């Protein structure tokens, strides 16, 4: 852990930015870099909830462009908060969120994953998969789930 990067998946939510502050704190404590990850989910169908696009490809390009710009903005902010000599890298992957986070952690030889929990309860918890909870069980490295 002490020599490997910290992976911080983000969906650009407020909760994810809260988890990122923990990731930065841990990175500074251990003297390691941060890897920001955003996973672009595959479209479920050709119906995209009223968004004006000409094709699925155009929608995917717009989503990837938004993700790239958002990650670059966060990268600049995080770089200012990291101790001198530490770096922040951004990665965009496409596919199923849990599978892609696990793959990035494995391929990137990640020492720790810091992820936000959306804190759903009741029926909402049953209907929406909890990625943080699943990561805690399946990841080969330590996982910090931030509320």
C-alpha positions, 0 to 999 in steps of 0.5 A: 500500500505504501508505494502504490497509488490510491484509486478514487472512482468518481461520478462527479457527485458531491459525495464523490468529491467528499471521498476524493478529499479522503483520497488526497489526505491518504495520498499525502500521508503515504506519499503516493499518487492519486488515480482518478477514474470515471467509468462511462456506462454503456447505453441501455437502449437507443432511447436516451431520455429526450437528449437531442442526439443524432446517434448513440455514437454522438451521445457516447462522444458527448459523454466522454467529452464531458467526463474528460473535461470534468476529470481535467478540472478535478485533476488541476484542483487535486494536484494543488492539494497534493504534496510536492512530487506526488502526481494525479492521473486520470483514467476513463473506462467504459463498461460495467462500473464494478467490473471496470473499477476492479480491472483498473485496480488490478491493472494499475497495481493500486494500493487502496481504493477510496470510493463514495457510498451514496447511502441509500436505504430501504427499497432504494438500496435494494433496487440500486447496486451499491458499488462501494459495498461490492468493492469492499468484498471483491477488491484485492486491495483495501477499500475505504467507503466514505459516507 
